[in-house]
Amino acid sequence: MKRLLLAATLLALTTGSSASAMGGAGIILDPKCLADAAWAVDPTAGPIRFFGCRPASEIPAPDADGFTTYTKPLVNGTDGGFTRVKLITLKQPNIVVFNVQDNGGGSGTMSVTVTGVPGPDGVMETAGLTAQ
């Protein structure tokens, strides 16, 4: 039943404009949602929202390197940084692996590879979630 629910969720996420969101890979990863995770501290300390922060039609197409980018708002008039995400693979039956690059507006960018089980609500729960 759980696999059926996940399959239905992934199918629902892949309708409409999702092909442009992540290259038609079967799941939408929204860097705007991912920007809220604590990448510099411990992103696995809580659930990670990967979809549902805005309509899929507002998620830009991936760039030439396969990354979808969200530019963070300015902070006190200065660069707020960015969050980029790139799908690496979908492992069967229901595990997704992706790379997140997060920049808080300075010169350093953190790169994290995340492995987890996408939930039907656009959230990866902490059980089975890894970030390296």
C-alpha positions as CSV (number, residue, x, y, z in Angstrom):
1,M,0.0,0.0,0.0
2,K,2.8,2.4,0.9
3,R,4.5,1.8,-2.5
4,L,1.2,2.4,-4.3
5,L,0.8,5.7,-2.4
6,L,4.3,6.8,-3.3
7,A,3.9,5.8,-6.9
8,A,0.7,7.8,-7.1
9,T,2.4,10.7,-5.5
10,L,5.3,10.6,-7.9
11,L,2.9,10.3,-10.8
12,A,0.9,13.3,-9.6
13,L,4.1,15.3,-9.2
14,T,5.2,14.5,-12.7
15,T,2.1,15.9,-14.5
16,G,2.0,19.3,-15.9
17,S,5.3,21.3,-15.9
18,S,7.4,19.0,-13.8
19,A,9.3,17.7,-16.8
20,S,10.9,21.2,-17.0
21,A,11.4,21.3,-13.2
22,M,13.8,18.3,-13.0
23,G,14.3,17.1,-16.5
24,G,11.4,14.7,-16.6
25,A,13.1,12.4,-14.0
26,G,9.8,11.7,-12.2
27,I,10.1,13.9,-9.1
28,I,10.1,17.7,-8.6
29,L,12.8,19.1,-6.3
30,D,12.1,22.8,-5.6
31,P,15.3,24.7,-4.5
32,K,13.0,27.3,-2.8
33,C,11.7,24.7,-0.4
34,L,15.2,23.2,0.1
35,A,16.5,26.7,1.0
36,D,14.8,26.4,4.3
37,A,16.8,23.3,5.5
38,A,19.7,23.8,8.0
39,W,22.4,22.8,5.4
40,A,25.3,24.3,7.4
41,V,24.2,22.7,10.7
42,D,22.3,19.4,10.5
43,P,19.8,19.1,7.6
44,T,18.7,15.7,8.9
45,A,17.6,17.1,12.3
46,G,14.1,17.6,11.0
47,P,12.1,16.7,7.9
48,I,13.2,18.3,4.6
49,R,10.5,19.9,2.4
50,F,11.4,19.3,-1.2
51,F,8.2,20.4,-2.9
52,G,5.0,22.4,-2.3
53,C,6.4,25.9,-1.6
54,R,5.1,27.2,-4.9
55,P,3.3,26.0,-8.0
56,A,5.4,23.7,-10.2
57,S,4.9,26.1,-13.0
58,E,7.0,28.7,-11.1
59,I,10.0,26.4,-10.7
60,P,12.6,27.3,-13.4
61,A,14.1,24.8,-15.8
62,P,17.4,23.2,-14.9
63,D,20.6,24.9,-16.3
64,A,23.1,23.3,-18.6
65,D,24.6,21.4,-15.6
66,G,21.2,20.0,-14.6
67,F,20.8,22.3,-11.5
68,T,17.6,24.2,-10.7
69,T,18.4,27.4,-8.9
70,Y,16.5,29.6,-6.4
71,T,18.0,33.0,-5.7
72,K,17.4,34.0,-2.1
73,P,16.1,37.4,-1.2
74,L,18.5,40.3,-0.4
75,V,19.5,40.5,3.3
76,N,19.8,44.2,4.4
77,G,20.4,45.2,0.8
78,T,23.1,42.6,0.2
79,D,23.3,39.3,-1.7
80,G,21.2,36.6,0.1
81,G,22.8,33.7,-1.8
82,F,21.2,30.8,-3.6
83,T,20.2,27.2,-3.3
84,R,20.6,24.8,-6.2
85,V,19.4,21.2,-6.6
86,K,20.2,18.5,-9.0
87,L,18.6,15.0,-9.1
88,I,21.3,12.3,-9.0
89,T,19.1,9.2,-9.2
90,L,15.9,7.5,-8.2
91,K,16.6,4.2,-6.5
92,Q,13.9,1.6,-6.5
93,P,11.4,1.3,-5.0
94,N,11.1,4.8,-3.5
95,I,14.4,6.4,-2.6
96,V,15.7,9.6,-4.2
97,V,19.3,10.9,-4.2
98,F,20.0,14.5,-5.0
99,N,22.7,17.2,-4.6
100,V,22.0,20.5,-2.9
101,Q,24.4,23.5,-3.2
102,D,23.6,26.2,-0.7
103,N,25.2,29.6,-0.4
104,G,24.2,32.2,2.2
105,G,25.5,35.2,0.3
106,G,29.2,34.9,1.0
107,S,32.0,33.3,-0.9
108,G,31.4,29.8,0.4
109,T,29.0,27.3,-1.0
110,M,28.1,24.0,0.8
111,S,27.4,20.9,-1.3
112,V,25.4,18.1,0.3
113,T,24.2,14.8,-1.2
114,V,20.9,13.8,0.2
115,T,19.3,10.3,0.2
116,G,15.8,9.9,1.4
117,V,12.2,8.7,0.9
118,P,9.9,11.4,-0.6
119,G,6.6,11.6,1.1
120,P,3.2,12.3,-0.5
121,D,3.1,15.7,1.1
122,G,6.4,17.0,-0.4
123,V,8.4,16.2,2.7
124,M,11.2,13.7,3.4
125,E,10.9,12.5,7.0
126,T,14.0,12.0,9.1
127,A,13.7,8.2,9.2
128,G,16.2,6.9,6.6
129,L,17.3,10.4,5.7
130,T,21.1,11.0,5.1
131,A,23.0,14.0,4.1
132,Q,26.7,13.9,3.3
